Every structure is written in structure tokens, then in C-alpha cells.
Amino acid sequence: MLWRENEGVRYAQFASLEQAGAVHAVFTRHGGVSPAPWASLNVGGTVGDDPARVRENRQRAFIAVGRDPASIHDVWQVHGAAVAIAEAPRPMDSPYRQADVLLTDRPGVTLFMRFADCTPILLYDSQRRVVGLVHAGWQGTVKGAARAAIQAMQSRFGSRPQDVWAGIGPAIGPDHYEVGADVVKQVRLAFGENSLNVLRLNERSGRYHFDLWEANRIWLQAAGVQQVEVAGLCTACHVEDWYSHRAEGGRTGRFGALIALP
């Protein structure tokens, strides 16, 4: 990934998406106004931080990449695979829709989501001019949120998967993501033979670890996407840059990711 900083706000971009022309960013935790344990660019409004600070952090993030904060369209993320189409910015006084996939073909809309170990997936079809943003924790990954996004881009906007550029952002890495027997069972049901590539047995503990990066790459490629860039950055390894719900014991903030048409 490419590292950027503007007005103290530090963020990362995918080299492939930048080359393709997408306006996008995955924001670190640097450059905001929140105190510990949310220090400092927390954009999560349900983690105990003051709402005024969260609004200020969100505005700083948008301004850092040259987007109007009023162009935001976000959703209530519920760890599923439901798709929402953003026809216009979401007014701040309007209720949230529940979804974990956001798509738009409107240049005046900026898609925005929040993360703290779950996988951000950014999508851009430069031919049909469509962008997408996906939130995929273990549940969204097992349910195929990434695949649902590509299918919706095809059905709603006529996208061809081979025209889609995809970036899999910072998330908890397989070395840190130990999962229980119920999750292992669901992963095996969802991925079949590919579960061998996404579940790793820790011989010392006898427990399995789930590779969210590889699992979502598999979904994207199975859907026909040929251009997938994986950040390979573990949020639990690098809490100096990212919020990690697991590594920080649940007492932390949320980092933001956005994407918009140029």
C-alpha cells in the first residue's frame, strides 16, 4: 500500500486503485482529536467516544482526501452480506440502513465504513464507473459478502468482473485470528476444499486460525475478479497504526475507509 499524510491525517491507498483512478483511503488512527483509548482518529460512534469528537474526526478524514463531508453515505454494519445502493448522500438526521455492502455510481456520493479487525474491501469498476465498499468480519466472509458485492455490481450496473479492481485492506491477520469450533464448522461449509487454504491449525494450542485475507480473495476470484491487491497488514500486530478490537480487549476505536468516483 501507499502511505499518505495530509494535515496530520495519515492514511493508506492501494497502488492499483490509485492507478485506476479511484478516490479512496483507509485511514489509520492518526490525526484526530479523540483521547485514549480511542486515540486519535476514531470514527466509530458506538464505542463510548464523544459524538462531537467523532464528527470532527470524520470531517478531518474526508477533508484530507478532498471529499466534502456532506457527501457521506454510510450504513449500520451488521456482519452480514446485504447490499445497499447509495443513490445520494445520507442526511445526518436520516436512519441508517442495515448492510455490509455499499455500492454507488454517483460521483457526488462518498461511501464510508468503519473497522477494527474486520476486513475492508474496496471495489472500483472504471468502465461502468461504479465503486463499492464491503465490511467482512468472519460472519460476512463466511456469508460471501465480497461475492455478493460483485454479483450486485453485475446485476444493478452491468459491471463485468474482469473490469473490477479490488483492494483487501488491513484486518486481523491469520497469526492472531484464533477461532472456535463453531466458526471452523461454518468456514468448512462455506469454502469446501478451499477451507484447507483459509484455516490453519496451531499445533501448539490445537486451535484453528482463520485467514480473512485469503478467504475474501478466494470469493473475489471465484466471482471473476482478476485484479486483487491484498494489503497484508495485520491490525492486531500494528495497534500503533490501526484499531484492533481483539488486541485491545474491545476498548478501542474504529478506523475509517472510503471510496468515491473520481
C-alpha positions in Angstrom: 0.0 0.0 0.0 1.0 3.6 -0.4 1.2 5.8 2.6 -0.1 9.4 2.6 -0.5 12.2 5.1 -2.4 15.5 4.9 -2.9 17.9 7.8 -1.7 15.3 10.2 -4.2 12.7 9.0 -2.3 9.5 7.9 -3.9 7.0 5.5 -3.1 4.3 3.1 -4.1 3.7 -0.5 -3.9 0.8 -2.9 -1.4 1.3 -5.7 -3.7 -0.5 -8.1 -6.8 1.5 -7.2 -4.8 4.8 -7.4 -3.6 3.8 -10.8 -7.1 3.0 -11.9 -8.3 6.4 -10.7 -10.5 5.7 -7.7 -10.7 8.2 -4.9 -10.1 6.1 -1.8 -8.4 5.9 1.6 -8.0 3.5 4.5 -7.4 5.8 7.5 -5.0 5.0 10.3 -5.7 6.1 13.9 -3.5 9.2 13.5 -4.6 12.8 13.0 -7.8 13.1 15.1 -9.0 14.6 18.4 -10.1 11.7 20.5 -8.2 10.8 23.7 -7.2 7.3 24.8 -8.5 4.6 24.5 -9.8 5.9 21.2 -6.7 8.0 20.3 -7.0 9.6 18.0 -8.9 9.4 14.6 -11.8 7.3 15.9 -14.8 7.4 13.6 -16.9 4.9 15.5 -19.9 6.3 17.2 -20.9 3.3 19.3 -17.6 2.7 21.2 -18.0 5.3 24.0 -16.3 8.3 22.4 -17.9 11.7 22.5 -20.1 12.2 19.4 -18.7 15.7 18.7 -15.1 14.3 18.6 -16.3 11.5 16.2 -17.9 14.1 13.9 -14.7 16.1 13.9 -12.6 13.1 13.1 -14.8 12.1 10.3 -14.6 15.6 8.8 -10.8 15.6 9.1 -10.7 12.3 7.2 -12.9 13.5 4.4 -11.1 16.8 4.0 -7.7 15.0 4.0 -8.6 13.3 0.7 -10.5 16.3 -0.8 -14.1 15.0 -0.3 -17.0 17.0 1.1 -18.0 15.5 4.5 -21.7 16.1 3.4 -21.2 13.6 0.6 -21.0 10.7 3.0 -23.2 7.6 2.7 -22.7 5.1 5.4 -24.8 2.2 6.9 -25.3 0.3 10.1 -22.9 -2.6 9.7 -24.4 -5.9 11.0 -21.9 -8.6 9.9 -23.9 -9.9 7.0 -23.9 -9.8 3.2 -26.9 -7.5 2.5 -26.3 -4.9 -0.3 -27.3 -1.2 -0.2 -27.2 1.1 -3.2 -26.4 4.7 -2.5 -28.3 7.0 -4.8 -27.4 10.1 -2.8 -25.6 11.1 0.4 -27.2 10.0 3.6 -28.6 13.0 5.5 -27.2 13.0 9.0 -30.7 13.0 10.5 -32.0 10.1 8.5 -32.0 6.5 9.9 -29.3 4.1 8.9 -29.9 1.1 6.6 -28.5 -2.2 7.7 -26.0 -3.5 5.2 -22.4 -4.6 4.9 -22.0 -3.9 1.1 -22.4 -0.4 -0.3 -22.4 0.4 -4.0 -22.8 3.6 -6.0 -22.4 5.1 -9.4 -23.0 8.6 -8.3 -19.9 10.9 -8.3 -21.4 13.1 -5.6 -21.5 10.2 -3.1 -18.6 9.0 -0.9 -19.0 5.5 0.6 -17.8 5.2 4.1 -17.4 2.3 6.6 -15.8 1.6 10.0 -13.4 -1.2 11.0 -11.4 -2.6 13.9 -10.2 -6.1 12.8 -12.9 -6.9 10.1 -11.8 -6.7 6.5 -12.3 -3.6 4.4 -12.8 -4.5 0.7 -12.7 -1.6 -1.8 -14.0 -2.1 -5.4 -13.8 0.0 -8.5 -15.2 -0.6 -12.0 -13.5 2.0 -14.1 -15.6 1.0 -17.2 -19.1 1.3 -15.8 -17.9 3.8 -13.2 -19.1 2.1 -10.1 -17.5 1.9 -6.6 -18.1 -0.4 -3.8 -17.2 -0.9 -0.1 -17.5 -4.1 1.8 -17.3 -4.9 5.6 -16.3 -8.5 6.1 -15.6 -10.0 9.5 -15.8 -13.8 9.9 -19.5 -13.8 9.5 -19.6 -11.6 6.5 -16.7 -13.6 5.0 -18.5 -16.9 5.5 -21.7 -15.4 4.1 -19.8 -14.3 1.0 -20.2 -10.5 1.3 -17.4 -10.0 -1.3 -19.1 -12.3 -3.8 -22.5 -10.6 -3.1 -20.9 -7.2 -3.9 -19.6 -8.4 -7.3 -22.9 -10.0 -8.1 -24.8 -6.8 -7.3 -22.4 -4.8 -9.4 -23.2 -7.1 -12.3 -27.0 -7.1 -11.9 -27.5 -3.5 -11.0 -24.9 -1.7 -13.0 -23.8 -4.2 -15.7 -20.3 -4.5 -14.4 -18.0 -7.2 -15.8 -16.0 -8.8 -13.0 -12.8 -8.6 -15.1 -13.1 -4.8 -15.1 -13.3 -4.6 -11.3 -10.2 -3.5 -9.3 -10.3 -4.8 -5.7 -8.3 -4.0 -2.7 -8.4 -6.1 0.5 -7.4 -3.7 3.4 -5.8 -4.0 6.8 -7.6 -6.6 9.0 -6.7 -9.0 11.7 -4.1 -11.5 10.2 -4.2 -15.2 10.4 -1.5 -15.4 13.0 -3.7 -13.6 15.5 -7.2 -14.7 14.5 -7.9 -17.8 16.5 -11.4 -19.1 16.1 -13.6 -21.7 17.8 -15.2 -24.9 16.7 -18.4 -23.3 15.5 -16.6 -20.9 13.3 -14.4 -23.6 11.9 -17.5 -25.6 11.0 -19.1 -22.7 9.2 -15.9 -21.9 7.3 -15.7 -25.5 6.1 -19.3 -25.5 5.0 -18.8 -22.2 3.1 -15.4 -22.9 1.5 -15.4 -26.7 1.0 -12.0 -27.8 -0.3 -10.7 -24.2 -0.1 -11.1 -24.4 3.7 -7.7 -26.0 3.7 -6.3 -22.7 2.4 -8.1 -20.5 4.9 -7.9 -22.5 8.1 -4.5 -23.0 9.8 -4.0 -25.4 12.7 -1.9 -24.0 15.5 -0.2 -27.2 16.6 0.9 -25.7 19.9 -2.7 -24.7 21.0 -4.6 -27.2 18.9 -6.8 -24.4 17.8 -7.5 -23.1 14.3 -6.8 -19.7 12.9 -8.9 -18.1 10.1 -7.2 -16.2 7.2 -9.7 -13.5 6.3 -7.4 -12.0 3.7 -7.2 -15.3 1.7 -10.8 -16.2 2.2 -12.0 -12.9 0.7 -9.5 -13.1 -2.1 -11.0 -16.5 -2.9 -14.5 -15.1 -3.1 -13.4 -12.3 -5.4 -11.5 -14.5 -7.7 -14.4 -17.1 -7.8 -16.7 -14.2 -8.8 -14.4 -13.4 -11.7 -12.3 -10.5 -10.4 -8.8 -10.7 -11.7 -7.2 -7.7 -10.2 -7.0 -8.1 -6.4 -4.4 -6.3 -4.2 -4.0 -7.6 -0.7 -2.6 -5.1 1.9 -1.4 -7.9 4.1 -1.4 -5.6 7.1 -2.5 -7.1 10.5 -4.4 -4.7 12.7 -3.6 -6.8 15.8 0.1 -6.7 15.0 0.1 -2.9 14.5 -2.1 -1.2 17.0 0.2 1.8 16.7 -1.5 2.4 13.3 -4.8 0.6 13.5 -7.6 -0.1 15.9 -7.9 -3.8 16.9 -10.9 -5.0 18.9 -9.2 -8.3 19.7 -5.7 -7.0 20.5 -7.0 -4.1 22.6 -9.6 -6.1 24.5 -12.6 -4.4 23.0 -11.7 -1.0 24.4 -10.7 0.9 21.3 -12.0 2.9 18.4 -12.8 2.3 14.7 -10.8 3.4 11.7 -12.5 4.5 8.5 -12.3 3.5 4.9 -13.9 5.5 2.0 -14.1 5.3 -1.8 -15.7 7.5 -4.4 -15.7 8.1 -8.1 -13.2 10.5 -9.5 
